[in-house]
Amino acid sequence: MPPETIYEELGVPHVVNATGTKTRIGGSRIRPEAVDAMARASEAFVRLSDLQARASELIADVTGADAGYVASGAASALALGAAACIAGDDLGAMARLPDTEGVADEIVMARTHRTGYDHALRAAGATVVDVGTNDKHLGTGSRNVEPWEIEDAIGEDTAAVAYVEKSYTEPPLDVVCDIAHDNGVPVIVDAAAELPPTSNLSAFVDAGADLVAFSGGKAVRGPQTTGILAGREELVESVAAQHLDMHAAEQVWEPARELVDPEELGGVPRQGIGRPMKVGKEELVGLIRALELFVEEDHDALTEEWRERAERISADLDSVAGFDTSLTADDKTAVAPEVIVSVDPDVAGVSAADVVGGLRREEPRVFVGADALPAGEFTVNPMCLTDAEADYAVERIAAQVE
Ligand SMILES: *Cc1c(COP(=O)(O)O)cnc(C)c1O
């Protein structure tokens, strides 16, 4: 039995996380150094625009972008990025968002890039314009979205093109960026879960993206409620103007110059669309520390550790009657290899859904991956498990069958 946690003290069962960095069970294990930094951040006050300017410097340094900003998650970074693309440096437009009367507010997306997270773009006032088809996915044809379809959809109401980065997303990002830029609109990239490899910090900026959103609470292992936005200076300035607290007396309003230039804006903005997504000094400091450590980390060694743990779990579960295990293929592995467990209900006496459901009702709860339940499979992700927890998870998984 794993030791009790603060959650048991509060009367809440904790979770043994065998499903990877999932927000609904708390994301990743924040780095202890980031927790220490957050505790120290709580001891004194700081002007948040100064701290955002410091974070901007670090984000620019590690991504190669002009500037950066810390949002309250990658989803919040997308909402703020959309707000920046729609309002630019127009104080009136900033004040009216999400009402977009009179300003270009369409965000063009390949239909195959639509996810539940694009609600963040709409939250800023954008109207998402879908292009292309789902033919390849459905097997009704060989093509999904053609570059010309994206170009065709861009018009005077277009504020941006949005792109969800995965190793398999099409058309290629650089092609989409060229089309968008030829038509005078920026590209916002959702790369929330695309770290590691560290090389991805700069890859999408290099491909031409104007704004790139990463989650700070996934493999970066910063605070759960952080996201990293990297991109063009004037867009980051618009983000800052719409996110920082603006309850300021005009005569003494003097935000960090590196982020916001009051003369350029021509006045003090109102509390903006980003204000409900605030980021505290503790989160900012925690993210800065976590990002510094993430770029120094030996990711090959980590991947090796995850692979070894996954192989051990796979071998242990393979001996359970009715279970057949394998590891995700290298080209399908996002961050860590996962153990895929295929359940034969006739032999095991239970279905994959029974196993997953039973595990979630235990105390502590055990969460395994449930995305492949319709195929009679569940998955075990080694990333957020200690070796002791992995042994415990294996024991409880096997116990669902007995
Ligand atoms: C996780 C994820 C998000 C949201 O990230 P948060 O940091 O939790 O806001 C957005 N888009 C994609 C593709 C993701 O995987």
The ligand as an SDF file (V2000), in Angstrom:
LIG
                    3D

 15 15  0  0  0  0  0  0  0  0999 V2000
   -2.6400   19.4070  -22.8330 C   0  0  0  0  0  0  0  0  0  0  0  0
   -3.0420   20.0800  -24.0740 C   0  0  0  0  0  0  0  0  0  0  0  0
   -3.5770   21.3780  -24.0460 C   0  0  0  0  0  0  0  0  0  0  0  0
   -3.8470   22.1000  -22.7520 C   0  0  0  0  0  0  0  0  0  0  0  0
   -2.7090   22.3650  -22.0000 O   0  0  0  0  0  0  0  0  0  0  0  0
   -2.8550   23.0200  -20.5320 P   0  0  0  0  0  0  0  0  0  0  0  0
   -1.4580   23.4020  -20.1730 O   0  0  0  0  0  0  0  0  0  0  0  0
   -3.4270   21.9630  -19.6580 O   0  0  0  0  0  0  0  0  0  0  0  0
   -3.7610   24.1830  -20.6600 O   0  0  0  0  0  0  0  0  0  0  0  0
   -3.8740   22.0030  -25.2320 C   0  0  0  0  0  0  0  0  0  0  0  0
   -3.6710   21.3850  -26.4130 N   0  0  0  0  0  0  0  0  0  0  0  0
   -3.1690   20.1240  -26.4840 C   0  0  0  0  0  0  0  0  0  0  0  0
   -2.9660   19.5030  -27.8310 C   0  0  0  0  0  0  0  0  0  0  0  0
   -2.8420   19.4240  -25.3160 C   0  0  0  0  0  0  0  0  0  0  0  0
   -2.3420   18.1890  -25.3920 O   0  0  0  0  0  0  0  0  0  0  0  0
  1  2  1  0
  2  3  1  0
  2 14  2  0
  3  4  1  0
  3 10  2  0
  4  5  1  0
  5  6  1  0
  6  7  2  0
  6  8  1  0
  6  9  1  0
 10 11  1  0
 11 12  2  0
 12 13  1  0
 12 14  1  0
 14 15  1  0
M  END
$$$$
